[in-house]
Amino acid sequence: MLEILFKTTCKHDKVTLSMKAGYCPDCGDYVENHWYISRCECCGFKQKSFVRFGRVITDAKFCKNCGSNAFIYEELDNLDIVSVNYAVSLKRVVAARRKNVIQTWIEQNSYTPIKLLPAF
C-alpha cells in the first residue's frame, strides 16, 4: 500500500551530463542525454529555458530583444562554450529494463552419439 502512495521513479542522477548515453546503475535503464536550446523565432535571440514535465519551456513569455512570443527549440549535437549558459539537458530512457527474461544458449561442441551395447 505504501508503495502506491510513495511511488518513486529513478531520476538517473548517476548518468552524468558529460556522457552522451549510458546505463543507469540504479535501475538498469539505458539513458541518453539530449541538449536543447531555445531561440526567438523572429530574431534568433537565445532564450533561457528550463525543463518541466519532460518538455523544454522558455523562462520568459516574450523575447527580450524583439517582443515576439514564438520560440524555436533546437536539439544540439555538441554543447559548445557559447551555448552552455542557455542549453538545457533532458534525459530520455531509450531501452527500459525487462523484468522476466529467460535466456538459453546452445554450445557449439559436436557430440557423437553413444553406441549402446547389444543385450545378451
Secondary structure as GFF3:
##gff-version 3
##sequence-region A 1 120
A	DSSP	alpha_helix	2	5	.	.	.	ID=ss1
A	DSSP	beta_strand	21	23	.	.	.	ID=ss2
A	DSSP	beta_strand	30	40	.	.	.	ID=ss3
A	DSSP	beta_strand	46	47	.	.	.	ID=ss4
A	DSSP	beta_strand	49	52	.	.	.	ID=ss5
A	DSSP	beta_strand	55	58	.	.	.	ID=ss6
A	DSSP	beta_strand	71	76	.	.	.	ID=ss7
A	DSSP	beta_strand	88	95	.	.	.	ID=ss8
###
